[in-house]
Amino acid sequence: MSETIISAEIVDKDNAARKADLERDYDSLGERLDRRGIAIDAISDKVEKFAVAIPSWGVGTGGTRFARFPGAGEPRDIFDKIEDCAVIRQLTQATRTVSLHIPWDKADPNRLKQAASRFGLGFDAINSNTFSDARDQKLSYKFGSLSHADAATRRQAVEHNLECIEIGKTLGSKALTVWIGDGSNFPGQVNFAKAFERYLDAMKEIYAGLPDDWKLFTEHKMYEPAFYSTVVQDWGTNYMIATELGDKAFCLVDLGHHAPNVNIEMIVSRLIQFKKLGGFHFNDSKYGDDDLDAGSIDPYRLFLVFNELVDAELSGAEGFDPAHMLDQSHNVTDPIESLMLSAVEVQRAYAQALLVDRKALEAYQDANDALMATQTLKAAYRTDVEPILAMARLNTGGAIDPVAAYRAAGYRAKVAAERPPVAGGSGGIV
Ligand SMILES: [Mn+2]
């Protein structure tokens, strides 16, 4: 039995006040789903098993290019971050792993493992960082890392990634995520082909250091920090990288890393079809890589992404096993509250996608009945699955209303007293 941070008494008390209503809502939804030929318990079982990883950097307050306004009780180090992640896990029961960022979270791996296992947390993909300079770093990444014109800088970036793999091995991670900020700000600054060739050569060295049971995720991003060209710019480039590297290399899709209005669900479908979908960094955006809370701006898009994922899951797509992770930056909310609700939003999209009548959809598609085909998706999306999500949390020891339980526990005020504000911190928009 793992330790809990919020007292079980507080959670039980909050749940007790809401349980009777939840049971009524669950039964009522069950009856309505039954009419559609769907067994609610089968959906609940799947939802209970679904999980999304928390990025360690998400529990701190992020920032913008203009300023960072620290929040109260921000985690001072990775051990505080693990405690915050434990709260998210305890109340939502939807986040079983933490994704670390090196060097931000660098600490004795054995101590890290011990700290996480106290709360029943495991480690997800490990993230390398060659988009900023660490303290005491010999060569700067100002003009790039894995694609840098200077061989010694590229070597340093490769060595850093190999070190991340070593750390991850002790932690029990099974994947390395590589995102680079390499690119250019002005036409002519960089030779596109040469830069990409240097990047591929460097990635091949990293890939060679990958254990057999690991995956390598590469993350594309259209722009920022480079504003004219970016080496790993789009999903096509990402697919080329994964194909060049080999069977253990996959593409990671961050929802905010595309041009506005790009059809991300179709990209997801393509990557599934060609067995290169590695996983996700879930978040939401209005304009660019806004890193807003998942499902906060365009929940229908999140649903449409999950519609593709569930389609692949149910059709038994070969090698389909995407890694789900949140990647957000919280500037005006309590990061723990945002991450709890975002995990629930991702779960919600999954549950809604499970409700799609796929047989009917296929028949409408084959009959060219565009109206009924799209209504079939809408019927699933319009279903309020909250009772399923809340019941899944209750059944697994979480909170029916995670934010209410969290606020009742007074966790933020408690850590604000224990953790004096730190300058700087390691928020990040990646
Ligand atoms: Mn990301």
Residues whose N, C-alpha, C, O or C-beta is under 5 A from the ligand:
A	BS01	MN	D254 H281 D327 V430
